[in-house]
Amino acid sequence: MLQDYAYLDHAATTAVHPEVIEAVAARRAVVGNPSSLHTAGRAARRVVEECREQIAEAVGARPSEVVFTSGGTEADNLAVIGGYRARRAADPARRRVLTSTVEHPAVLDAVEHLVTHEDAEVTWLEVDETGRVRLDQARAAIEDDPGSVALVSLMWANNEVGTIQPVAEVAAVAAAHGIPVHTDAVQAVGHVPVGFAESGATLLSLTAHKLGGPVGTGALLVRRDAAVSPLTHGGGQERQIRSGTLDTAGIVGLATALEIACRSRESETERLVALRDRLLHGALALGLGIRVGGDWEPGDATRRLPGNAHLLVPGCEGDSLLYLMDAAGVLCSTGSACHAGVPQPSHVLLAMGLSETEARGALRLTLGHTSTEADVERALAALPGAVERARRAGSLSGEAPRETSASERAEPAETAETAETAEPSTEAAQAPRVDLTDAEVAS
């Protein structure tokens, strides 16, 4: 039924390329465990290693640095928790983790686990009004006491507002003190240029289903000299860092999707930037008081992801907008898919300095390889009616949103739901908020 909709939630998950479906199906039909020593096993291992080489070339890494995982969430947890444990074991004085206030929940919750259960301390790297980490503050946080830092984790591009972070600059500062840097590049790989070696990062997370590949396959790039303690045990298939039978077909899907994304990236960037800018310009021209969230300069794809359009709609609840847009045949989100159904404002927007009321009126529309001009026009046609009805529903409810205090805005991990980076969005299946009745949606 998705062909009847304008699908504008590609940051949550994107459609699998037909070429990927064919490649995965063909591999699924062939038996063979890549850890087995017989003919079928060796054939499967050969396929895995060819894919490893293909993926490494696409992201500027060595094949030996590609560690396959079940997706972005596992890769983030392995990097943050496994990286911290290895560093702390080598030097007990290294208890401090530096991470930004706008990270994905897969990182935030992993850091929170370390703080709660493993005696870690966290130093939050603040962001400016566009959602970009303040480089001077990050440098000061590192240089204040570099001997106490176990790990720095900074996402490559934000999953909600699309802001691209200064990963290479932060990694250069950390490298001067021998501090490993992890970057969650789930939203970036295949969409903007990503070079692992060039970035100076020690660890990098990526996943297939943001690229047009299958859900359930990802990778953590691990520099050859990096130490990471495994989170799973029982085989040590991936450099003794990650155990488990490798999904050969899924790995084929990841490699194929990444090859397609890299091959078409330049032309797709130009196309998506044009669609994104049309969507943002059109939304601003509706006279609804809409603002753009994040860093946006028309035509630019170096400071913001090319397919990310983030709207701040005053006087509305984002959940209400989501369901009204859904009813009009436009599928989008209020933020990270991993926060679907959670009645809380985005920690990303709060960290950017927005009030809780402003943050509640967010709408994230993200474009991908299946997006068309017709999708954009359908969204722009649906927005006025959705906004008007959402505002009416809000006024009928008579509920005033509670403002979040400054201290709460400084602690995003406390409001982060358990992350599932490797899973697609299920927002349309969640129960609507009570401030928008079924009758109002249907009217």
C-alpha positions, 0 to 999 in steps of 0.5 A: 500500500506504500505506493499510495503514499508520499514516503518522506521518512527515509532517515528512519529507513529507506526502500531496498533497491531492486538490485539489492533484493535480487542479490540477497535473494540469490545468496539466500538460495545458497547454503553455507556457513562462512565459518565452515571449512568445507566447500560450501563454507569456503564459498560463503567465506569468499563472498563475505571477504569480497564484500568486506573489500568492497565496503572498505574501499567505499568508505576509505578503510582497510578490509581488516577494519570492517567488523560486521554487526547486526546494524547501527545500534549494535555497532554504536554499543560495541564502540562506546561500551567495548571501547570504554572497557578496553581503554579503562582496563589498560588505564583505570584513570580513564573514566571520562566519556565525551559525547554531544548532547544531540547523539542518537539514543544508541550512543546516549543510552550506551553512555548512560549505562557506563555511568550507571553501571561502570563508574564512568563520568560523562562530559557533555559537548554542547551544540549551537543553535544549528545543532553543531558541536562547539569546537572550542568547547570540545577542545577545552573538554579534551585538553582540560584533563586528557589523561582521564578521557577514555573515549570521544563519541561524536556523530557524523550527521544528526538524524533529526535536523541533518546537521553535519558535525566537525568530526575530523577537527575533533578527532585531530584534537583527540589524536594529539592526546592519544584518545580514541574517537567514535563516530556514528555515521549511520545517517552519513555513509552513502549520502555525503563523502565519508572517509574513515582514514581521512577523518582520523576517527578510530571507530565508525558505525554504519548500517545497511537500511539507511542506504537501500539495503536490508534491515539487520546488517551493519558494520563497525569500522575499527582501526587496526591499532584500536582496542575494543572489548567484545560484548558477545562471546562464542566464536570471535568470528570478527577479529575476536571483537564480535561473535556470531555466524555471519549473515552472508546474504545480508552482507551482500545486501550491505555491500551492494547497497553501498556500491549503488549509493556511492556510485550515484551519490553526486547526482543524487545529492544534486537531485535531493538538495533541489527537492529539499530546498523546494520543500523548505522554501514551499513550507516557509511560503505557506504563511504558517509561521514555520521555521527551518530547524538546523543549519540550512543554506539553499543549495548546500550539502556540506553543512546539512544532509541533502535529504533532510527537511526539518520544520518547526511549526508553532502552535502544534503538537508534532504527534498531531501533525504526524497523524494528520499528515499520515491521514493525508497520505504523507508519511513523515516523523517528528524526529528519530524513529527510535522515539516513536510514540514517546510523549516528550520533546526532542532532546536534540531540539532542547539541546539547540536551545529551543523551548519545550513548546517550540520543540513539540512542534517539530516535523521531520521530512526526509527524502531518499532515492525513491523521492519525487517532485510529486512527493514534495508537492503532496506534502506542501498541499497537505501541510496547511490543513494539517497545521490548521487542524492540529492547532484547533485540536491543541486549543480544544484540549486546553492543555498547556505544555510543561516547560523543561528546565535548563538542568533537564535540557542538559541531560538528554540521556535521561529522556532517551528511549532504548534505541533500535537503530537497526529497525525501521520506523513504526510511527504510523502504527503507534497509538495517537496522542490523546490530545487529538481524537479519532474524530478530529483525525477523520474530520 
